[in-house]
Amino acid sequence: MADSVAVEDPKFTLQEVLDTFKSCLSENKEVFLEHYVAGWLGLVRFMNSLGSVFSFIAKDAVNKIQILINHLNGENGAHYVTVQSMVKYELDNQLVDLTKRGSFPESGCRTLLRLHRALRWLELFLERLRTSTEESKTSVMCSEAYNESLSQHHAWIIRKAAGTAFWALPGRATFFDVMNVGTPEQVVAMLGDALPLISEVYQVTEDLYVQNNILDLP
Ligand SMILES: CCCCCCCCCCCCC/C=C/[C@@H](O)[C@H](COP(=O)(O)O)NC(=O)CCCCCCCCCCCCCCC
């Protein structure tokens, strides 16, 4: 994988991004970090194509993606092949701040946890999009999904900024166009295929974090 993150790509289609999440899971249900990160990069590209109001969100996501890429490409990269091996390696070697921020502000575990929480938002948002009608408002779907998930982990000021950005989301028709997947019916079908895969990646990660008691990393 390349060392730094390129966020411009004119030939974007959301299908490819969602396919990347498909390749995340190994046969024995481990999550490949390289594909997980690639999936997120695609999502960020998509978000960038929606306009600069979202750039503060994209920037934070890119920072986190970059931290994970650095781990993958670093001298201990072999331990970062899957999320499972990463968690084991970092916990076994005391490389994670467990209760308060300290020596390891860029641990893979705490960094991935932020993206993992955002993946739940994505799951809820895409499910709303999939079952929406022409009259549905993307801003409402987006903020409902956010309030049910990620917002619980955000300070007031971030919630406020996110809420403001949501109002700038394009309407459903434009949103579907930017996805570059085809007709609205094709978008809905694609979402129907992709959602179970995203849910599974989310659930496998969630179970791992529960088992290791690391869902609240600072
Ligand atoms: C398309 C609409 C985009 C809406 C995105 C909804 C998520 C809103 C998140 C607001 C985050 C604000 C930025 C700051 C976050 C950080 O404070 C916070 C905590 O980090 P820290 O513990 O290191 O301090 N960071 C996070 O929670 C990680 C946020 C990562 C957000 C990634 C969002 C990517 C969204 C991709 C959109 C793709 C939509 C595709 C739909 C077909």
PDBQT file of the ligand as one rigid body, heavy atoms in Angstrom, charges set to zero:
ROOT
HETATM    1  C1  LIG A 301     -21.746  12.072   3.531  1.00  0.00    +0.000 C 
HETATM    2  C2  LIG A 301     -21.973  12.773   4.772  1.00  0.00    +0.000 C 
HETATM    3  C3  LIG A 301     -20.854  12.757   5.700  1.00  0.00    +0.000 C 
HETATM    4  C4  LIG A 301     -21.331  12.748   7.084  1.00  0.00    +0.000 C 
HETATM    5  C5  LIG A 301     -20.320  12.199   8.021  1.00  0.00    +0.000 C 
HETATM    6  C6  LIG A 301     -20.959  11.805   9.306  1.00  0.00    +0.000 C 
HETATM    7  C7  LIG A 301     -20.022  11.649  10.405  1.00  0.00    +0.000 C 
HETATM    8  C8  LIG A 301     -19.884  12.907  11.202  1.00  0.00    +0.000 C 
HETATM    9  C9  LIG A 301     -18.630  12.865  11.963  1.00  0.00    +0.000 C 
HETATM   10  C10 LIG A 301     -18.204  14.188  12.531  1.00  0.00    +0.000 C 
HETATM   11  C11 LIG A 301     -16.762  14.080  12.873  1.00  0.00    +0.000 C 
HETATM   12  C12 LIG A 301     -16.138  15.425  13.088  1.00  0.00    +0.000 C 
HETATM   13  C13 LIG A 301     -14.640  15.438  13.038  1.00  0.00    +0.000 C 
HETATM   14  C14 LIG A 301     -13.922  15.180  14.308  1.00  0.00    +0.000 C 
HETATM   15  C15 LIG A 301     -13.921  14.054  14.906  1.00  0.00    +0.000 C 
HETATM   16  C16 LIG A 301     -13.112  13.639  16.088  1.00  0.00    +0.000 C 
HETATM   17  O1  LIG A 301     -13.297  14.503  17.185  1.00  0.00    +0.000 OA
HETATM   18  C17 LIG A 301     -13.534  12.237  16.415  1.00  0.00    +0.000 C 
HETATM   19  C18 LIG A 301     -12.807  11.701  17.622  1.00  0.00    +0.000 C 
HETATM   20  O2  LIG A 301     -11.450  11.568  17.346  1.00  0.00    +0.000 OA
HETATM   21  P1  LIG A 301     -10.365  11.718  18.520  1.00  0.00    +0.000 P 
HETATM   22  O3  LIG A 301     -10.766  10.780  19.619  1.00  0.00    +0.000 OA
HETATM   23  O4  LIG A 301      -9.045  11.375  17.888  1.00  0.00    +0.000 OA
HETATM   24  O5  LIG A 301     -10.422  13.152  18.977  1.00  0.00    +0.000 OA
HETATM   25  N1  LIG A 301     -13.317  11.431  15.246  1.00  0.00    +0.000 N 
HETATM   26  C19 LIG A 301     -14.210  10.518  14.830  1.00  0.00    +0.000 C 
HETATM   27  O6  LIG A 301     -15.218  10.245  15.456  1.00  0.00    +0.000 OA
HETATM   28  C20 LIG A 301     -13.933   9.794  13.515  1.00  0.00    +0.000 C 
HETATM   29  C21 LIG A 301     -14.856  10.374  12.510  1.00  0.00    +0.000 C 
HETATM   30  C22 LIG A 301     -14.655   9.791  11.168  1.00  0.00    +0.000 C 
HETATM   31  C23 LIG A 301     -15.751  10.254  10.288  1.00  0.00    +0.000 C 
HETATM   32  C24 LIG A 301     -15.672   9.617   8.968  1.00  0.00    +0.000 C 
HETATM   33  C25 LIG A 301     -16.861   9.940   8.173  1.00  0.00    +0.000 C 
HETATM   34  C26 LIG A 301     -16.708   9.409   6.803  1.00  0.00    +0.000 C 
HETATM   35  C27 LIG A 301     -17.959   9.524   6.108  1.00  0.00    +0.000 C 
HETATM   36  C28 LIG A 301     -17.932   8.897   4.783  1.00  0.00    +0.000 C 
HETATM   37  C29 LIG A 301     -19.153   9.293   4.091  1.00  0.00    +0.000 C 
HETATM   38  C30 LIG A 301     -19.496   8.384   3.057  1.00  0.00    +0.000 C 
HETATM   39  C31 LIG A 301     -20.933   8.425   2.795  1.00  0.00    +0.000 C 
HETATM   40  C32 LIG A 301     -21.300   7.377   1.824  1.00  0.00    +0.000 C 
HETATM   41  C33 LIG A 301     -22.755   7.365   1.651  1.00  0.00    +0.000 C 
HETATM   42  C34 LIG A 301     -23.186   6.670   0.456  1.00  0.00    +0.000 C 
ENDROOT
TORSDOF 0
